[in-house]
């Protein structure tokens, strides 16, 4: 709908990147205030609610997988105990009991060695029990294989959950865009909007994919490992617990700082996209006025801001994992020292210390992973904030619950005391009243900013009137659905819009069910057929995104053919022939005269020669109709229209010195 933006209205304040008003510069966009991480994260997680059953299944699979995985070190510790006990038993004399050996050592004063042996299960004279050892190792192998299978299933299901969640988010954003008023697009740079719809949603998807599975697994691993650590040694478990508050303090301190940087990173990404899109659109103008250097300088400045924000966000959040590893290493040293003392005292066995050291690694590693995922989570939530801002934007007013029905439309349009303004403190149209009878051609002329295109936007309900009413065939247009209203109105604008597709598809855009003959008839009436026939592929010629493979005048003719094919009751032509040559314009004017018969037509024109045969000419100034009548009547009156006409057709004035 961007082609409907009025050229004669005062531009609303635009939130733009550096360069605000066009390709050549402007004020910097003010920094946006970041939303709180917590509410945004909860809202993002809330979008997973439709997948609750799948998430429960994922958690169950994760519980089983983690349980099998954390049992491994405990069983391997038992295997180590079997090996150590075998070596020690082999060195002891056969025929005595373990207690006799211990008592003998105590009698010799070797109390420490006796304490250590008391913590083992020994059979003096026997070696390693390979049968028991093989059973343990086979059990560990089975547990690890099952853990991997359940982990794979968990990841597979969770990937589907993430994809469906982002799919629904994209659908909601797409639906939201169609419910937004034209005012939103007038105040939002296109590049910034595209960045939210593409880059930010992609980043949310990536963040969910990379973090959800790891977060679930890491948290369950911490719980499972902690339970087994308490089973092995409560004292060592308490030492390991010291790492949790240290981890939380470090993570929170760093995360608070990096979250603001991630918000800035994605904000700068959006504004840079807006700047690039703006410059690319106006590339020819940039070249004509030789402003490449200024554009490059603006790009370099904004690119530098994005670099600094991105580098800062990644660097600060990247500190989390090394900090977690440092805390984990401190805990590892403490466990090794205290564990060695407990083995020497016979409180636990060597295999238990081995298992506990493995558990200490498994305990700190998930904490470090959670820390390293903080940057992904913060980046994803920062992007989610921007998407939620779009989803929370004010929408068009609701269509009536019980809309009126037009039936066969005659095309009588009536403005009754209509007032409208884009900005509260800048009145544009005040108490405007006019009637366009069925079949009449009403031309609207006046200087730029007079409110000509604004009238069109109000008829189409792109904007809502502040007061008064607009009626179509006696029915207030607010009592109709927008779809019903707009289906009765055809519109051709000065700024053409064609999409990537065939010429046939572009003409039939307003009536996809039109027959081939109807398409050809509309093309013939608007003088499209004659140039289409000269193309190698005719109506199957594929236009690119910008329709750059046809001329500007041919683009305009295609949009006219599209409007004709729609069979509207009301026809709106906003400088519709401005891009065609004089000869073609005369032909199109003849075709329009025939096609306008039985239709109410509004023609906005700056070239007054194109509207001399209009049934009614309205002259607007500052939102008011200052004159109305036919071409001959207005010239005879010698007023504002007379001045405009003479200014356009008078010969060049030469000042004599």
Secondary structure, 3 states (H helix, E strand, C coil): CHHHCCCCCCCCCCECCCCECCCCECCCCCCCCCCCHHHHHHHHHHCCHHHHHHHHHHHHHHHHHHHHHHHHHHHHHHHHHHHHHHHHHHHCCCCCCHHHHHHHHHHCCCHHHHHHHHCCCCCCCCCCCHHHHHHHHHHHHHHHHHHHHHHHHHHHHHHHHHHHHHHHHHHHHHHHHHHECHHHHHHECHHHHHHHHHHHHHHHHHHHHHHHHHHHHHHHHHHHHHHHHHHHCHHHHHHHHHHHHHHHHHHHHHHHHHHHHHHHHHHHHHHHHHHHHHHHHCHHHHHHCCCHHHHHHHHHHHHHHHHHHHHHHHHHHHHHHHHHHHHHHHHHHHHHHHHHHHHHCCCCCHHHHHHHHHHHHHHHHHHHHHHHHHHHHHHHHHHHHHHHHHHCCCECCCCCCCCCCCCCCCCCEEEEEEEECCECCECCEEEEEEEECCCCEEEEEECCCCCHHHHHHHHCCCCCCCEEEEEECCEEHHHCCHHHHHHCEEEECCCCCCCCEEHHHHHHHHCCCCCHHHHHHHHHHCCCHHHHCCCCCHHHCEECCCCCCCCHHHHHHHHHHHHHHCCCCEEEEECCCCCCCHHHHHHHHHHHHHHCCCCEEEEECCCHHHHCCCCEEEEEECCEEEEEECHHHHHHHCCHHHHHHHHHHCCCCCCCC
